Amino acid sequence: MSAEPNSRTITRAFVLAAGLGKRMRPVTATLPKPLVEVAGKALIDHALDRAAEGGIETAVVNVHWLADLMEGHLARRTAAPRIVLSDERAALLETGGGVKKALAHFEGEPFVVFNSDSFWLEGPRPNLNRLIEAWNPDTTDILLLVAPTATSLGYDGAGDFDMDSDGRLAWRGEREVAPFIYAGVAILKPELFADTPDGSFSLTLLFDRAARAGRLQGLRLDGQWLHVGTPEAIDAAEARVRESARIV
């Protein structure tokens, strides 16, 4: 990326944990997907622990599907970050609507958004720290952590983005294959939500706007992204974690 690393600190995050987890059924018939365990730890705890390691002090977590189980699990956490619940029991708001409902918690400052199943093996430096250091609001509206499509475990799709030498992202064309996939972690500006629908909408709307303006940037994940989208993917991810531990 061409932008100079910044000295700003981002200390707040939103964790998307309200979804129905349909592709993970039948596991998610009785368990929210964020509570599915990989390598002895719930997916949401992997995400929250990564957040804490990156300096996140407060994380807003939205709940909808089997919300009581989510609340009970989060209440038992004693480690950082501090958890604030955003209750979506009344209506599932999708990714964009869920974040918009909780904007007041970010007090006008940029924040990190995590998918609750964001899961990866780190490289030499923690990826969230690298993402926050690379954030430059003068040149960027949204900064995405992206992973190489070819080396991401459990992913067999066509990818999401092409990325130029300056880190600028462009959506792949129809019937094309792209080298990078969104790894489920992003930094966003709260003002991007000013002209968005009420109720349910996807963060893809904001990604599209930023891409058209040339202000959607990417940072390549250093390590390996593990896509845990189906019950079968759980075993594959755990095997890869065990293999990594042996190598270390």
C-alpha positions as CSV (number, residue, x, y, z in Angstrom):
1,M,0.0,0.0,0.0
2,S,1.2,3.5,-0.8
3,A,-0.2,5.1,2.3
4,E,2.2,5.8,5.1
5,P,1.5,3.9,8.4
6,N,-0.4,6.1,10.9
7,S,0.0,6.7,14.6
8,R,-3.8,6.6,15.3
9,T,-5.1,4.0,17.7
10,I,-8.4,2.2,17.1
11,T,-9.8,0.8,20.3
12,R,-13.4,-0.2,19.4
13,A,-14.9,-3.0,17.3
14,F,-18.1,-4.5,16.2
15,V,-18.4,-8.3,16.0
16,L,-21.1,-9.7,13.7
17,A,-22.7,-12.6,15.6
18,A,-26.4,-12.4,14.9
19,G,-26.6,-14.5,11.8
20,L,-28.6,-17.7,11.4
21,G,-25.6,-19.8,10.3
22,K,-27.6,-21.7,7.7
23,R,-24.6,-23.3,5.9
24,M,-23.4,-24.7,9.3
25,R,-26.7,-26.7,9.9
26,P,-27.5,-29.1,11.5
27,V,-24.9,-27.9,14.1
28,T,-26.5,-24.4,14.2
29,A,-30.0,-25.7,14.8
30,T,-29.3,-25.7,18.5
31,L,-26.1,-23.6,18.7
32,P,-25.3,-20.2,17.3
33,K,-22.5,-20.4,14.7
34,P,-20.2,-18.1,16.8
35,L,-20.3,-20.7,19.6
36,V,-19.1,-23.5,17.4
37,E,-15.7,-24.6,18.7
38,V,-12.5,-24.9,16.6
39,A,-9.3,-26.1,18.3
40,G,-11.0,-26.0,21.7
41,K,-12.3,-22.5,21.6
42,A,-15.6,-20.9,20.3
43,L,-15.2,-19.0,17.0
44,I,-16.3,-15.8,18.7
45,D,-13.6,-16.2,21.3
46,H,-11.0,-16.6,18.6
47,A,-12.3,-13.3,17.2
48,L,-12.5,-11.5,20.5
49,D,-9.0,-12.7,21.6
50,R,-7.6,-11.4,18.3
51,A,-9.3,-8.1,19.0
52,A,-7.8,-7.9,22.4
53,E,-4.3,-8.7,21.1
54,G,-4.8,-5.8,18.6
55,G,-5.6,-3.3,21.3
56,I,-9.4,-3.3,21.1
57,E,-10.8,-2.2,24.4
58,T,-14.5,-2.4,23.7
59,A,-16.3,-4.7,21.4
60,V,-20.0,-4.4,20.5
61,V,-21.5,-7.8,19.7
62,N,-24.9,-8.2,18.0
63,V,-27.2,-11.1,18.9
64,H,-30.3,-12.5,17.3
65,W,-30.3,-16.3,16.6
66,L,-30.4,-18.2,20.0
67,A,-29.5,-14.9,21.6
68,D,-29.8,-16.2,25.2
69,L,-27.0,-18.7,24.5
70,M,-24.8,-15.9,23.1
71,E,-25.5,-13.6,26.0
72,G,-24.7,-16.3,28.5
73,H,-21.4,-17.2,26.9
74,L,-20.3,-13.6,26.6
75,A,-21.3,-12.9,30.2
76,R,-18.8,-15.6,31.3
77,R,-15.9,-14.1,29.5
78,T,-13.5,-12.4,31.8
79,A,-10.8,-11.5,29.4
80,A,-10.6,-8.2,27.3
81,P,-12.2,-6.6,25.5
82,R,-15.2,-5.2,27.3
83,I,-18.4,-6.5,25.7
84,V,-21.4,-4.4,24.8
85,L,-24.4,-6.3,23.5
86,S,-26.5,-5.0,20.6
87,D,-29.9,-6.8,20.8
88,E,-31.4,-7.7,17.4
89,R,-34.0,-10.2,18.7
90,A,-36.8,-8.1,17.2
91,A,-35.4,-8.1,13.7
92,L,-32.3,-9.4,12.0
93,L,-30.6,-6.4,10.4
94,E,-27.9,-8.0,8.3
95,T,-24.3,-6.8,8.4
96,G,-24.8,-3.2,7.5
97,G,-28.0,-2.6,9.5
98,G,-26.5,-4.3,12.5
99,V,-23.5,-2.0,12.5
100,K,-25.7,1.1,11.9
101,K,-27.9,0.3,14.9
102,A,-24.8,0.4,17.2
103,L,-23.0,3.4,15.7
104,A,-23.4,5.5,18.8
105,H,-20.9,3.3,20.6
106,F,-18.1,4.4,18.3
107,E,-18.5,8.2,19.0
108,G,-17.7,9.2,15.5
109,E,-14.4,7.4,15.4
110,P,-13.2,4.6,12.9
111,F,-13.7,1.1,14.2
112,V,-13.0,-2.5,13.3
113,V,-15.7,-4.9,12.1
114,F,-15.1,-8.6,12.6
115,N,-17.1,-11.5,11.3
116,S,-17.5,-13.7,14.3
117,D,-16.1,-16.6,12.3
118,S,-12.9,-14.7,11.2
119,F,-10.3,-17.3,11.8
120,W,-6.7,-17.5,10.6
121,L,-3.2,-18.7,11.5
122,E,-0.9,-15.7,12.2
123,G,2.3,-14.9,10.3
124,P,5.3,-13.3,11.9
125,R,3.2,-10.2,13.0
126,P,-0.4,-10.1,14.2
127,N,-2.6,-9.2,11.3
128,L,-5.0,-6.9,13.2
129,N,-2.0,-4.8,14.4
130,R,-0.8,-4.6,10.7
131,L,-4.3,-3.5,9.6
132,I,-4.6,-0.8,12.2
133,E,-1.1,0.5,11.4
134,A,-2.0,0.6,7.7
135,W,-5.2,2.6,8.2
136,N,-5.0,6.0,6.5
137,P,-8.4,7.8,6.6
138,D,-7.0,10.5,4.2
139,T,-6.9,8.1,1.4
140,T,-9.2,5.3,2.5
141,D,-12.8,4.9,3.5
142,I,-12.7,1.2,4.1
143,L,-9.7,-1.1,4.7
144,L,-10.2,-4.8,4.3
145,L,-8.0,-7.7,5.4
146,V,-7.9,-9.9,2.4
147,A,-6.5,-13.5,2.0
148,P,-5.1,-15.2,-1.1
149,T,-7.9,-17.3,-2.7
150,A,-5.6,-20.1,-3.7
151,T,-4.1,-20.8,-0.3
152,S,-7.2,-20.3,1.9
153,L,-8.2,-23.5,3.6
154,G,-11.8,-24.6,3.0
155,Y,-12.6,-22.0,0.3
156,D,-13.3,-23.1,-3.2
157,G,-15.0,-20.0,-4.7
158,A,-13.9,-17.6,-7.4
159,G,-12.6,-14.9,-5.0
160,D,-13.8,-11.4,-4.3
161,F,-11.2,-8.8,-5.3
162,D,-8.3,-7.8,-7.6
163,M,-5.8,-5.6,-5.8
164,D,-3.4,-3.2,-7.5
165,S,0.2,-2.3,-6.3
166,D,-1.2,0.5,-4.1
167,G,-3.6,-1.8,-2.3
168,R,-6.7,-0.5,-4.1
169,L,-9.4,-3.1,-4.4
170,A,-11.8,-3.8,-7.3
171,W,-14.5,-6.4,-7.3
172,R,-13.9,-9.3,-9.7
173,G,-15.8,-9.3,-12.9
174,E,-18.6,-11.6,-13.8
175,R,-17.4,-15.1,-14.7
176,E,-13.9,-14.1,-13.7
177,V,-11.6,-15.5,-10.9
178,A,-10.0,-13.1,-8.4
179,P,-6.9,-13.7,-6.4
180,F,-8.2,-12.3,-3.1
181,I,-11.1,-13.0,-0.8
182,Y,-12.4,-10.8,2.1
183,A,-11.0,-12.4,5.3
184,G,-13.8,-11.0,7.5
185,V,-12.0,-8.0,9.2
186,A,-12.3,-4.4,8.1
187,I,-11.9,-0.8,9.3
188,L,-14.7,1.6,8.5
189,K,-15.6,5.2,9.1
190,P,-18.9,5.8,10.8
191,E,-19.8,8.6,8.5
192,L,-20.2,6.1,5.7
193,F,-23.5,5.1,7.2
194,A,-25.1,8.6,6.9
195,D,-26.8,7.8,3.6
196,T,-27.8,4.2,4.1
197,P,-31.2,2.5,4.3
198,D,-33.1,2.1,7.6
199,G,-33.4,-1.4,8.8
200,S,-31.7,-4.4,7.1
201,F,-28.9,-4.0,4.5
202,S,-25.5,-5.5,3.8
203,L,-22.1,-3.9,4.3
204,T,-21.5,-4.8,0.6
205,L,-23.3,-1.6,-0.2
206,L,-20.6,0.4,1.5
207,F,-17.9,-1.7,0.0
208,D,-19.4,-1.0,-3.5
209,R,-19.5,2.8,-2.8
210,A,-15.9,2.9,-1.6
211,A,-14.7,0.8,-4.6
212,R,-16.3,3.1,-7.1
213,A,-14.7,6.1,-5.4
214,G,-11.3,4.4,-5.5
215,R,-11.2,4.4,-1.6
216,L,-11.6,0.7,-0.9
217,Q,-8.2,-0.6,0.1
218,G,-6.9,-4.1,1.0
219,L,-4.1,-5.5,3.2
220,R,-2.9,-9.0,2.4
221,L,-3.2,-11.4,5.3
222,D,0.1,-12.7,6.6
223,G,-0.5,-16.3,7.4
224,Q,-3.4,-18.6,6.4
225,W,-7.1,-17.9,6.4
226,L,-9.3,-20.8,7.5
227,H,-12.8,-20.7,6.1
228,V,-15.1,-22.4,8.7
229,G,-18.4,-22.2,6.8
230,T,-19.7,-25.8,7.0
231,P,-19.6,-28.7,9.5
232,E,-17.1,-30.5,7.4
233,A,-14.8,-27.4,7.5
234,I,-14.4,-27.7,11.3
235,D,-12.4,-30.9,11.2
236,A,-10.2,-29.5,8.4
237,A,-9.5,-26.3,10.3
238,E,-8.6,-28.2,13.5
239,A,-6.3,-30.4,11.5
240,R,-4.5,-27.4,10.1
241,V,-4.2,-25.8,13.6
242,R,-2.6,-29.0,14.9
243,E,-0.3,-29.2,11.9
244,S,0.8,-25.6,12.5
245,A,1.5,-26.3,16.2
246,R,3.8,-29.2,15.3
247,I,5.7,-27.0,12.8
248,V,6.2,-24.3,15.4
